[in-house]
């Protein structure tokens, strides 16, 4: 398996880099969820003796993670883990994705990952090694090119 795939628009990151970014992202999300999910529900449970039903808890996680991912993708095309691995999200034409396309990618990523990672395994058979949710949403993960500052004399 090659480290990257060549396309007409340049080099796409390899599967290993994207999987490593996903693994690192899962560690970062533990912190995000502990502050935005666990602490509020612990406070409500301990303070008022209320336990939220399961569908409320799952909806809360879905909304919190959606806000995290969509906000970061919309503001620069990268989450914190993607910044570390120097990759970003774009459309297949290289433009920043619209909010609607970002929301679609987020919603499609859930079944892609939850159903035994079938959408991630799709990358093994895709001609550009893209995940299924990226293929369906019209997005792709690309290398983040460093901008070289130009200094005036």
N, C-alpha and C positions, 0 to 999 in steps of 0.2 A: 504494500500500500504506500503510495507516495505521500510526501509531506504536504504537498499542495497540488492543486489542479489548475492548469492553465485554461483560461477562457479568452474570448475576444476582448473582454474588459480588463484583463490582467490576471493576477494570481488569486485564487481563493484559498483560504486556510484549509489545512487537512483535517480529517476527522478527529485525529488525536488531540489537536489543539482545541477544537470545539468541545470535545468531551471533557478535557481538562478544565476548560472555562466553566462548563456546566457543573462539574464537581466542586470547583471553588465557589461558584455562585450558591450552591446548596449550603455551604458553610456560612456564607454571608447572610443567607436568608434565615438561619437560626437566630441571629441577632435581631434582624428585622421583625420576625414573628414573635420573639420573646418580648419585645417592647410594645408592639402594636396589637398583639393578640393575647398572649398569655397574661401579661400584667393587668389589662382591663378586666378580663374574665375572672382572674383571681380576686381582684378587688370587689367585683360585683358579687361573686360567690361568697366571699368571706364577710363582706359588709352587710349584705342583704339576704344571704342564704338562698340565692337564686342560681340555678344551673340552667344555662341556655340549652335548648334542644339541639340535637345534632345538626339539623339542616341550617340553623343559625350559625353554628360554629364553622361549618364547611363554607357557607356563604361569606362569612367574615374573612376566612383565609383567602378565598377566591378574590374578594374585593381588595384586600390589602396587597396581595401579590400582584394583582392587575394594576393597581395604582403605582406600585414600585416599578414594575417592568415598563409599563407604557410611559410613565414620566421620564425614566432614564432613556428609553429608546427615542422619545420625542425630543429630548434635550441633549443632542450630540450623538445619538445612535448607539450609545454604549452604556451598559450597566457597569458597576464597579469591577466585576470579574472580567468583563470584556475589555475594560481599560487596561487591566493587568496583562492580559494576553494579546493586546494590540489588535483587536478585531472590532468590527462595528457592523451595524445592521444597515442595509440599504435596499432599494428596489433592484430588480434585475437590470434596470437601465442605469443604475448608479446614483439615483436621486434619493434624498431622504424620504422615507415612507410617510404617508399621511396618517393622521390619527385613526381613521377608519381601518386602514390596512394594518396598523399596529394592534388595534383591538382585535381584528380578525386573526392575526398571528398568535396573539395571546390565547384566545379561545381555542384555536386549533391545536396549540401546543399541549393543552391538557390531555385530550385523548391520545395524542401522539406519544406522550410520555407514560401516562397512566396505564394504557393497555400494553403492558409488558415492553414498552419502548419500541413498538413497531414503527413509529414515525422516525425514530432515531436510526433503527436498523435499515430503514429505507435508503439511507445515505450510502449503504454498501452497494446498492444496485442503481442508484441515480447517476446519470452520466456526468453531472457536475458535483456529485457527492453532497448534495443539499438534503436537509431534513425534509420530511413530508410536509410538515406545517409551513416551512418556508416555500416549498414548491407550490402549495395550494394558495398561500397568501400573496404570492408574487414578491417575496422578499428573499434576501440572501445574506449570508455572513461573509464579509470581505475583510481583507487586511486594512487596518487603519494606517494610512500613510502619514508620516510625520511631516508637518509643515516646517520648512526651514525659514527662520526669520531673516528678513532683508534689512540690513542696517544702513542707514544713510550716513555718509561721511560729513 
